[in-house]
Amino acid sequence: MMCYPLQCSSVHQHSHPHSIKILGDITLGGLFPVHSRGPAGVPCGEIKKEKGIHRMEAMLYALDQINSDPELLPNITLGARILDTCSRDTYALEQSLTFVQALIQKDTSDIRCSNGEQPIIRKPERVVGVIGASGSSVSIMVANVLRLFEIPQISYASTAPELSDNNRYDFFSRVVPPDSYQAQAMVDIVKALGWNYVSTLASEGNYGESGVDAFVQISREAGGLCIAQSIKIPREPKPGEFDKIIKRLMETPNARGVIIFAHEDDIKQVLEAARKSNLTGHFKFVGSDSWGAKSSPILDQEEVAEGAVTILPKRASIEGFDQYFTTRSLENNRRNIWFAEFWEDDFRCKLTRPGIKIDPEKKKCTGKERIGRDSHYEQEGKVQFVIDAVYAMAHALHNMHQDLCPGATGVCDKMDPVEGRLLLSYIHSVNFNGSAGTAVLFNENGDAPGRYDIFQYQMTNTTNPGYRVIGQWTNNLRLNVEDMQWTGGSRQMPDSVCSFPCRSGERKKMVKGVPCCWHCELCDGYQFQADEFNCEMCPFDMRPTLNRTACRPTPIIKLEWHSPWAMIPLFLAILGILATLFVIITFIRFNDTPIVRAAGRELSYVLLTGIFLIYLITFLMIAEPGTVVCAFRRLLLGLGMCITYSAMLTKTNRIYRIFEQGKKSVTPPKFISPTSQLMITFILISVQVVGVFIWFGVMPPHTIVDYEEQRPPNPDLAQGILKCDMSDLSLICCLSYSIVLMVTCTVYAVKSRGVPETFNEAKPIGFTMYTTCIVWLAFVPIFFGTAQSTEKMFIQTTTLTVSMSLSASVSLGMLYIPKVYVIILHPEQNVQKRKRSFKAVVQAATMSSRLSQKSINDKQNGETKIEPLKKCKESTKKWVKKKPYTLVRVVPY
């Protein structure tokens, strides 16, 4: 290979066209994103004022401070070689090869100049350590090269958790905490906001992807937080790509919270796409430190970004840097080869360059502009960390120099060259107060401790929008929720949940595979909410509370005296009792009168007692159930009717037997005397009494609370009914014997219907029984037809008591009221008639019956014969015997 003299003297000049060279005894490398990523085919794009120029100037500022400090690296000057990464990892890799050129052995033996002499090739400066890079993907790419040549690297902004792997990136350190801390802080923020359903956005590359992975991993371990969607922003997004991203986010509209680990260019385009989709205020962003407190990502998108919560490693504004940077000008900052480009962008003017025409629409730069006066200036968030990174390298070199070169002035032989692995050990051992007054130190993985400030971008009514510190995170979160405000200045915390909490009385039915999503199902019927996920039935004697979170006792009711269901039966019973007592008193007073005697005094008093007990049972049926009340209900419910119909049956049977016997002979039938009649009646009654006492022995009377009878679908209407232990079946069994007596009595009444009414009580008893049967036939369908009604107990009790009172009233009205009427109002008819024998009575009645039938037949034939009737009356007079016999016929009235 041959080279020309001009070329040989210019090799160094043209090898670094995009770098800054600062001469020094020890050279540090610097990597900064001075320009943004260019479009396809172009490595670099527009200049980055804050993230690029501010940070790069911070390194220059730190070098100036260190070189002027007599205590730190005395008599040693730090130099620098600063490169532009253009925010692209592949381009940064190419640029970083500059740092290792001095370590690559080159064979120049075959290189000669045209005159045959050895070329003068200046050896590249040796870079002992590198400050940078900014993006994690760039740092990873560069770190893989630097570790091969054992060049330590300290980053001021790379936070990817992957870089904490000490086996792969053992020469990498950073003064900012890794994203694993940041991800933990962001998880804590999301939980503090009450969110449990969020989406994630990540720029393709190590920073974004590893940050989101750390967030997902920590949220999964912590529990209670679900990821709706994880979307990746391509490295080279196509037109319309961000619109598609917004549409995908809207597929889960409840996930309003968006966790974003992205580069600021991507952040800006996401906000712009949200604005174009009219979703301003819908999404609430939680941004990583790449967003931090920067103004560039939200420029012209402030309304969309309002309420965004961002995180940034704890920092302070370095006043010395502000003073340094605001005094920079084109004249005093010629070492920064990109400063002129920054000047044009910052002041929106154009510098005059030979051969280049100035755009007439842009003003010409005068060079007298001042940063912060003629343009907006705010210190970039990572400036502090750039300064701390440079100082960390300087302190490590200082400590190394003191150990290897004690008392030496300048760099001694032991530090020429500087051994990279030894320097790395000194870097990991540094511990000093940084530019913000906080300790700068590294753990075994080269990571700085996690200390973050929490910001929120707020737009106030004072037209002074900006980032406001709302909390801190240092291993745990301290968030001032009261200082937060959202879209439109609202203080209402926005929701970002898959499913809203279930209301009281509702259980969660989880959506399979998504622990944060559920459907709410009401605990219906008699169920209550046992826990968050289960409904259980209340005990049988209880019903759920109004909010269905517990069970409460079911109220117990009974038939009250003032109830409408009780008032009608009570009214009928009181009237019946008064009427019965009036009849009894009347009969007692006129006990020896013919009508009372003809009615059969003994059986009448028994029958009236039965009627009285029938009326009395109404009060027992309405009274509050108790052991005594239940016992009397069992006893008297059937007893009153049994007494009444036993007496009636005995009467109708006696009449039937008398007239049937008279047809066969003149001998009176047996057991027709009053004593016999009473004995028969009491025997019939004893069957009922014995049956009831057997019932007492088998099942002693007691009360129960029936919760089934009034247990409608709506538990609020459920009631327990206090009642005696008498089922419908036992009640019918209790009355069945009385019904048998009633039917039998009715049969005898029908058989005795042919007896003339002037001689007996058969027909009034018959009418009584017919009416009573009608009453009880109406009772049966009403009683059993209401079995499914919620008012069953009231309806059945009322029906039973009214039916019993009506049957008693029928008996009282048809058998005794006419007699009382004659006794009280027509006493002249209540006189003694002559006595006749049994035979005379029977024959007269028989003859009268036959004549009546014959008379009917004759009338039908158109003939009327009076003579036989006269003969009958004369014959009846002859049949009367001297032995008296009480008349059976009823005195006409």
PyMOL commands that set and color helices and strands:
alter all, ss='L'
color gray80, all
select helices_A, chain A and resi 5-15+49-67+89-103+136-149+161-164+179-192+206-222+241-249+264-276+302-305+319-326+339-347+383-404+413-415+420-429+481-483+487-489+564-589+594-598+601-622+627-664+674-698+715-717+728-754+762-785+792-815+817-825+827-829+838-861+867-879
alter helices_A, ss='H'
color red, helices_A
select strands_A, chain A and resi 2-3+19-22+26-32+35-37+44-47+78-84+112-113+127-131+153-155+172-174+197-203+226-233+257-261+284-287+309-313+349-350+363-364+432-433+439-440+452-458+466-473+477-479+506-511+514-522+527-529+535-537+542-544+551-553+556-557+703-710+719-724
alter strands_A, ss='S'
color yellow, strands_A
deselect
rebuild
show_as cartoon
